[in-house]
Amino acid sequence: MGNDTEGTNIMVKLDDLLHARRMTLTELAERVGLTLANLSILKTGKAKAIRFSTLEAICRELDCQPGDLLAYLPE
């Protein structure tokens, strides 16, 4: 049984990291080999999941740790 609210307590802090690195979403998409649309879904928090390979590529390009990108917000 799926839960529509599953994962909604996870916040993606991609905007903050991009701003700190002075990088655009388009530039990151090109560097990690994702479409701008898919990266935008992740950035807006609408993604249901993220592949480890994608997480690894984002962390490599933004020189960050997974914990810098994701935050858990308790209810």
N, C-alpha and C positions, 0 to 999 in steps of 0.2 A: 504494500500500500504506500503510494507516494504522498508526500506532504508538501503542499505548495509553498509553505513558509520555510522549508528546509534550506539552510544556508543563508538565511536573511540576517543572521547575526554576524556574518563575516563582511567586513568593510574592506574594499580595495582602495589603497591610497596611491593609486597611479598618478593622479593629478599632482599631488604634492611632490612626488619624486621627479616627474617630468619638469615641473617648475624649477625645482632645485637644481636640476641638471641642464636647464635651459634647452630642453629638447621638445620637439613637437610630437604629437601622437603619430602623425604621418611619418616622421623620421624613424620613430621607434618601430612602427609597423614594417617599414622597409628593412630595418636592421634585423628584426626577428623573423621575418618571412611570414607575417600574418596579414590578413586583409585589414584595412582601416575599420571596416564594419565590425569585424570580430573583436578587434582591440577596443573599439568604442563600447561594445557590449560589456567587456570586462571592466573598463574604466567607469562606466555608469552603475556598476554593481548589479547588472541584470544577468550576469553569467551564472549558470548553475554549477559549473565545474571548471577546473583548469588543469590541463595536462602538465605533468612534471617537466616535460621537455619545453613547454611554453614558459613555465615559471623559471626554469633554468636559463632560457634565452633572455628573458626580461631582466633577470638578476645580473646576467653577464653584461648586458648592454647598459644597464643603469648603475652598475657597480654597487649592488645592494644585496641584502639577505632577504629570504622569503618573508621574514618577520617585519621587514621595512615596508613591504608591499601589502601585507594582509594584517588585519586587526580583528580580534574577536570582541564583540560588544555584548556583554551579558544583558539579559532582559531586565 
